[in-house]
Each structure stands twice: as C-alpha cells, then as structure tokens.
Amino acid sequence: MTKSAVLILLGPPGAGKGTQARMLEEKFGLVQLSTGDLLRAAVAAGTDAGKQAKAVMDAGGLVSDEIVLAILRDRMAEPDTAKGVILDGFPRTAKQAEALDALLAEQGMALGAAISLDVDDAAMVDRVAGRYTCANCGEGYHDSFKKPAVAGVCDKCNGTEFKRRADDNAETVGARLAAYHDQTAPLITYYDGQGALRRVDAMGRIDAIAAALAQIVQDVTA
C-alpha cells in the first residue's frame, strides 16, 4: 500500500464512520483525518493556517475552504500518512471536492475511493436517538441494541452515571439526515461521475460492514 491510498468516507451522523475508520486504521495502517480534529490540532500547534482558523473562529465565522485545505495539506505532508489517509468530514460539497482533487494532484496523490455508507433514515433515527454513554469512561450503549449487562451499571468501569447528547433526539436526527442528503447528493453524483464512488450498506453488522470496506481498500490499492 502506498501513500496514494486516499479514501473518503461519506455518511450521515451515526452511520458508523468513526468506528469503521478506526478499524481501517488498525488493519491497513491508514490515518483518519477528521476536519474538526485537524482544525483543533492546527490551532493548538499555532501553525500559520491554525492561526488564521483561530482568528476566524474567535470572530464567530466559518473557516474558509482555503484554510481547511492548507491545514489538510500540512497534515498530509507528515510521515505517519505514508500508507494513506481516510478523510472524514471533508469534502462536504462539490466545490470542496474539486479543490481536494487539485490538492491531491499537487501532492502527487490520487483518490482511491469515495465510500458512501448508505443508511435507512427511519432506522437511523431509532439508532441515534437511543444512544447514551457512561459519564465516567465514555463506553457507549443503546436503549435497544446494547444495554448494560446489569441495568444502570457500566460494563466497563461499573459507573452508574450515564448521559445523552442533547441533539440525539428523533427531531434533531431527522433534520440532520435531511440536511446531509441535501448537501451530499452533489458529492455522490460528482464521485460517481469520476468512477470513484463505492457504496456499502451501513445498516448491517459492524463486522460485515468492516469486511466490505476492507475489500474496497484492497481493490483500490492492489
């Protein structure tokens, strides 16, 4: 596998992008690059792009595509990305996808695949709205799919305090899904037109989804 193993994960909140990205990291030595994490790291490190991002965020503005691309360029130049990267959260629009293509060409890299984690919206509302975590260790649970072995007691640390994200409710999740589909439809068309789009049913078992993703990685890096 070479540095040209550049993958994009597309999917709405709750589709399992983070979980699957971590599994791909472990299996193939790839590095997950999340836009939010990159911004925070660049600001903390005080890089030129990080300083620009901080000034915008402190003023309550949205960080421009140019700044995000500059931060991404800096990060992809670091040695730990030698085996490839998984982009999570960028691009979000066709305009950003075009800018990313230019960045990859500049770096002598090529997109391996844009992978869409396809979900059923109604089932996703149930999945996300039922999530909660241990307030002590962060272990994740679900009202229907993953309850603690002993009610009210964390399996991992025996904690008894749990919390839910305020936006993990049916109304908010439904709105986020609708926004995702509206925003991502052009991206699906864009990468499909390039022949780079791959689709994976993300409503099945985690191990089955992981196997499908692993096969895609092997196919595009063979």
C-alpha positions in Angstrom: 0.0 0.0 0.0 1.3 3.4 -0.9 0.6 7.0 0.1 -1.8 7.2 -2.8 -4.3 5.2 -0.7 -6.6 8.2 -0.2 -10.2 7.3 0.9 -13.2 9.5 1.6 -15.9 8.3 3.9 -19.4 9.7 3.2 -22.3 9.1 5.6 -24.6 10.9 7.9 -24.1 11.3 11.7 -24.5 7.9 13.3 -23.6 5.9 10.2 -20.5 4.5 11.8 -17.8 6.4 10.0 -15.7 6.9 13.1 -15.9 3.2 14.2 -15.1 1.9 10.7 -12.3 4.4 10.2 -10.6 3.2 13.4 -10.9 -0.4 12.2 -9.3 0.5 8.8 -6.6 2.4 10.6 -5.7 -0.7 12.6 -6.0 -3.1 9.7 -4.2 -1.2 7.0 -2.1 1.5 8.8 -4.1 4.3 7.4 -4.6 7.6 9.3 -8.1 9.0 9.8 -8.2 12.8 9.2 -11.3 14.4 10.7 -11.8 18.1 9.7 -12.7 19.1 13.3 -9.7 17.3 14.8 -7.4 18.8 12.3 -8.7 22.4 13.0 -8.3 22.0 16.7 -4.8 20.5 16.4 -3.6 23.2 14.0 -5.0 25.9 16.3 -3.3 24.3 19.3 0.0 23.9 17.4 -0.1 27.6 16.3 0.6 26.9 12.7 0.1 29.7 10.2 -3.1 28.1 9.0 -4.1 27.3 12.6 -3.7 31.0 13.5 -5.9 32.0 10.6 -8.5 29.5 11.6 -8.4 30.7 15.2 -8.9 34.3 14.2 -12.0 33.3 12.1 -13.5 31.1 14.8 -12.9 33.7 17.6 -14.8 36.1 15.4 -17.7 33.7 15.2 -17.1 33.0 11.5 -16.9 29.8 9.4 -13.4 28.7 8.5 -12.9 29.0 4.7 -12.2 26.1 2.4 -8.8 27.6 1.7 -7.8 27.5 5.3 -9.1 23.9 5.7 -7.2 22.8 2.6 -4.0 24.5 3.9 -4.4 22.6 7.2 -5.1 19.4 5.3 -2.0 20.0 3.1 0.2 20.4 6.2 -1.1 17.3 7.8 -0.8 15.1 4.8 2.8 16.0 4.5 3.6 14.4 7.8 5.4 11.0 7.7 2.7 9.0 9.5 0.4 9.4 6.5 2.8 7.4 4.3 0.4 4.4 4.0 -2.6 6.5 3.2 -5.4 8.5 4.8 -9.1 8.4 5.4 -10.9 11.7 5.1 -13.9 12.1 7.3 -15.9 15.3 7.1 -14.2 16.7 4.1 -15.2 17.3 1.3 -18.8 18.2 2.0 -19.6 20.0 -1.3 -18.8 19.5 -4.9 -16.7 22.7 -4.8 -14.6 21.3 -1.9 -14.3 18.0 -3.9 -12.8 19.9 -6.8 -10.4 21.7 -4.5 -9.4 18.4 -3.0 -8.7 16.9 -6.4 -6.4 19.8 -7.1 -4.6 19.3 -3.7 -4.1 15.6 -4.4 -2.7 16.3 -7.9 -0.4 18.8 -6.4 0.8 16.2 -3.8 1.2 13.5 -6.5 -1.6 11.5 -4.9 -4.8 10.0 -6.3 -8.2 9.3 -4.8 -8.7 5.6 -4.2 -12.4 5.7 -3.5 -15.2 7.8 -2.1 -17.2 5.3 0.0 -20.8 6.1 0.8 -22.1 4.4 4.0 -25.8 4.0 2.9 -28.4 4.0 5.7 -32.1 3.7 6.1 -33.3 7.1 7.5 -36.1 5.7 9.7 -33.8 3.1 11.2 -31.1 5.7 11.7 -33.4 7.9 13.8 -34.0 4.9 16.1 -30.3 4.1 16.2 -29.1 7.5 17.1 -31.9 8.6 19.3 -31.3 5.6 21.5 -27.6 6.3 22.2 -26.2 7.1 25.5 -22.8 6.8 27.2 -21.2 6.2 30.6 -20.5 9.6 32.1 -17.3 8.2 33.7 -15.5 6.2 30.9 -17.4 7.1 27.8 -18.5 3.5 27.0 -21.4 3.6 24.5 -24.8 2.0 25.0 -28.2 1.9 23.3 -31.8 1.6 24.6 -32.5 -1.3 22.3 -29.3 -2.7 20.8 -26.7 -2.5 23.6 -27.9 -2.3 27.2 -25.5 -2.8 30.2 -25.4 -6.4 31.4 -26.6 -5.0 34.8 -29.2 -2.3 34.4 -27.8 1.1 35.4 -24.2 -0.2 35.8 -21.5 0.3 33.2 -20.0 -2.9 31.9 -16.6 -1.4 31.6 -16.0 0.7 34.7 -19.0 -0.1 37.0 -20.0 3.6 36.8 -23.7 4.4 37.5 -24.0 7.8 35.8 -25.0 8.0 32.1 -25.5 10.8 29.7 -27.1 11.5 26.4 -26.2 14.1 23.8 -28.8 16.9 23.8 -29.1 16.6 20.0 -29.6 12.8 20.0 -33.4 13.0 19.7 -35.7 12.0 16.8 -36.5 15.5 15.6 -32.9 16.7 15.5 -31.6 13.5 14.0 -34.3 13.6 11.3 -33.3 17.2 10.4 -29.6 16.3 10.3 -30.3 13.4 8.0 -32.3 15.6 5.6 -29.5 18.2 5.6 -26.9 15.5 4.9 -28.8 14.2 2.0 -29.4 17.7 0.5 -25.7 18.5 0.9 -24.2 15.2 -0.1 -26.3 14.5 -3.2 -24.0 16.6 -5.4 -21.0 14.8 -4.0 -22.5 11.4 -4.8 -23.0 12.5 -8.4 -19.5 14.0 -8.5 -17.6 10.9 -7.4 -19.9 8.6 -9.4 -19.1 10.6 -12.5 -15.4 10.0 -11.7 -15.9 6.3 -11.3 -14.6 6.6 -7.7 -17.9 6.0 -5.8 -18.3 2.8 -3.9 -21.5 2.1 -1.8 -21.7 0.0 1.3 -24.9 -1.0 3.2 -24.2 0.5 6.6 -27.3 -1.0 8.3 -25.8 -4.4 8.9 -23.4 -5.9 11.4 -20.3 -3.9 12.2 -18.0 -6.8 11.2 -19.9 -7.2 7.8 -19.5 -3.5 7.1 -15.8 -3.7 8.0 -15.3 -6.6 5.7 -16.9 -4.8 2.8 -14.8 -1.7 3.4 -11.6 -3.8 3.7 -12.3 -5.3 0.3 -12.7 -1.9 -1.2 -9.4 -0.8 0.3 -7.7 -4.0 -1.1 -9.2 -3.4 -4.5 -8.1 0.2 -4.9 -4.6 -0.4 -3.5 -3.8 -3.6 -5.3 
